[in-house]
């Protein structure tokens, strides 16, 4: 019996798919996988760091600015040695903030107590302390504290650039606050953590538009 038109088309398509499958198998066996099939893990060693973000001078309004201080006693040679060099900078910033009447808010981790705050940065009487994991807005009254004081800008420093600094700054940006990050006031276990935190804060959608990277001596 003669093949119907449908059977003929089906036979032709079957041969075409078979030929295509053979061709794909050949290229795969030859290692001819297009670059687009690679993941970031495959390309990890070849990734080039982008240009560093610009550090800009900042002028703060004491009435609407708060310093969120996250430096704790995890700042030591064993755990976060890079933090040690940031403490004098943060101490100077804290002194400036208090002298100009800025609001200051301290934080501790969920496993810590106020006594764990580095002695150089001991809270003054009346300065609130919030207790939370990496995002200091999470299940705390930080947002209420800032709203009640009419805060529109926050300056964030800390010992975990990839943790409290990155997450709290992002959450502050999502709430419409202007965020100031002095890069000499944040630290981490290694330079890569600091680098990717700085890049993310300067460029992430919804965050980068609200964040200014600076240095403590550029803040007025």
C-alpha positions in Angstrom: 0.0 0.0 0.0 1.4 3.4 -0.9 2.4 5.7 1.9 0.0 8.5 2.7 1.2 12.1 2.6 1.3 12.2 6.4 3.4 9.0 6.6 5.9 10.5 4.1 6.3 13.7 6.1 6.6 11.7 9.3 9.4 9.6 7.8 11.3 12.6 6.5 11.1 14.4 9.9 12.2 11.2 11.7 15.3 11.0 9.5 16.0 14.7 10.0 15.8 14.4 13.9 18.0 11.3 13.8 20.7 13.2 11.8 20.5 16.1 14.2 20.9 13.9 17.2 24.0 12.3 15.6 25.5 15.8 14.9 24.9 17.0 18.4 26.4 13.8 19.9 29.5 14.3 17.7 30.0 17.9 18.8 29.5 17.0 22.4 32.0 14.2 22.1 34.5 16.5 20.5 34.2 19.0 23.4 32.6 21.6 21.1 30.3 22.9 23.8 29.4 26.6 23.2 30.8 29.1 25.7 27.2 30.0 26.7 26.8 26.5 28.2 29.5 27.2 30.8 28.5 28.3 34.3 30.1 30.9 36.4 31.8 28.2 38.4 33.4 26.9 35.1 34.6 30.4 34.3 35.6 31.3 37.9 39.4 31.5 37.3 39.0 33.7 34.2 36.7 36.3 35.7 38.2 39.8 35.7 37.3 42.2 38.5 35.6 45.4 37.3 37.0 48.8 37.9 36.6 49.9 41.5 33.7 52.2 42.3 34.3 55.9 42.9 34.6 57.1 46.5 32.7 60.4 46.8 32.8 63.2 49.4 29.7 63.3 51.6 28.0 66.1 53.5 25.6 65.0 56.2 22.6 66.7 57.8 22.9 65.9 61.5 19.2 66.2 62.0 18.3 63.5 59.5 21.3 61.2 59.6 22.0 58.2 61.8 25.2 56.2 62.3 24.5 52.5 62.4 27.5 51.0 64.2 28.1 47.2 63.8 31.6 46.8 65.1 31.8 44.1 67.8 34.3 42.1 69.7 34.5 39.6 66.8 37.1 42.1 65.7 40.3 40.2 66.7 43.4 38.8 65.1 42.0 35.3 65.0 38.6 35.9 63.4 38.7 39.2 61.5 42.2 40.7 61.7 41.3 43.3 59.0 38.8 44.8 61.4 41.6 45.9 63.8 42.7 48.6 61.4 39.1 49.9 60.9 38.4 50.5 64.6 40.3 53.8 64.9 38.6 55.1 61.8 35.2 54.1 63.2 36.0 55.5 66.6 36.9 58.9 64.9 33.6 58.7 63.0 31.7 57.9 66.1 33.2 60.9 67.9 32.3 63.2 64.9 28.8 61.8 64.9 28.2 62.5 68.6 29.8 65.9 68.4 27.6 67.0 65.6 24.4 65.5 67.2 23.8 62.6 64.8 21.8 59.7 66.0 23.8 56.6 66.8 22.4 53.1 66.8 24.5 50.1 67.8 23.8 46.4 67.1 24.8 43.0 68.3 24.2 39.5 67.0 21.6 37.3 68.3 24.1 35.4 70.4 25.8 38.5 71.9 25.2 41.0 74.7 25.9 44.7 74.8 29.2 43.8 76.6 30.4 42.3 73.4 30.6 45.7 71.6 34.2 46.7 71.3 35.2 48.9 74.2 36.5 51.7 71.9 32.9 52.0 70.6 30.9 51.5 73.8 27.4 52.9 73.5 26.8 56.2 75.2 23.8 56.6 77.5 20.6 56.7 75.6 22.0 55.2 72.3 19.8 52.3 71.3 21.1 48.8 70.7 19.3 46.4 68.3 19.8 42.6 68.4 19.5 40.7 65.1 21.4 38.5 62.6 22.9 39.9 59.4 19.9 42.1 58.6 19.5 44.5 61.5 16.0 45.4 60.5 14.9 41.8 60.9 12.5 41.5 63.9 13.9 44.6 65.6 12.6 48.1 66.1 15.4 49.7 64.0 12.9 51.0 61.4 10.8 52.6 64.1 13.8 54.1 65.8 14.8 55.7 62.5 11.3 56.9 61.6 10.7 58.4 65.0 13.9 60.5 64.6 13.0 61.5 61.1 16.1 59.8 59.7 16.5 60.0 55.9 20.2 59.0 55.7 22.2 56.2 57.4 25.9 55.7 57.6 26.8 52.1 58.0 30.0 50.5 59.3 30.8 47.0 60.6 33.0 44.0 60.9 31.1 41.8 58.3 31.0 43.5 55.0 29.4 40.5 53.4 26.9 40.2 56.3 25.5 43.0 58.4 26.8 45.8 56.2 25.6 44.3 52.9 22.2 43.1 54.2 21.3 46.1 56.4 22.4 48.6 53.8 20.3 46.8 51.2 17.3 46.8 53.4 17.8 50.5 54.2 17.9 51.2 50.5 14.8 49.3 49.9 13.1 51.4 52.5 14.0 54.6 50.6 16.9 55.7 52.9 20.0 57.2 51.5 22.9 54.9 52.5 26.5 56.0 53.1 29.2 53.3 53.3 32.7 54.4 54.3 34.8 51.6 53.0 37.5 52.1 55.6 34.8 51.5 58.2 33.8 48.1 57.0 35.9 44.9 57.1 35.6 41.1 56.8 37.6 37.9 57.0 39.2 38.5 53.7 39.5 41.2 50.9 37.2 39.3 48.5 34.3 39.6 50.9 34.9 43.4 51.1 35.3 43.7 47.4 32.1 41.9 46.4 30.1 43.7 49.1 31.3 47.1 47.8 30.6 46.2 44.2 27.1 44.9 45.0 26.2 48.0 47.1 27.4 50.3 44.3 25.7 48.4 41.5 22.8 46.2 42.6 19.3 47.2 41.2 17.3 49.0 43.8 20.4 49.4 46.0 23.1 51.1 44.0 20.9 54.2 43.3 20.6 54.8 47.1 24.2 54.0 48.1 27.2 56.3 48.2 30.6 54.7 48.8 33.1 57.0 50.6 35.9 57.2 53.2 35.6 58.5 56.7 37.9 61.5 56.0 35.6 62.5 53.1 32.5 62.8 55.4 31.6 66.2 56.6 
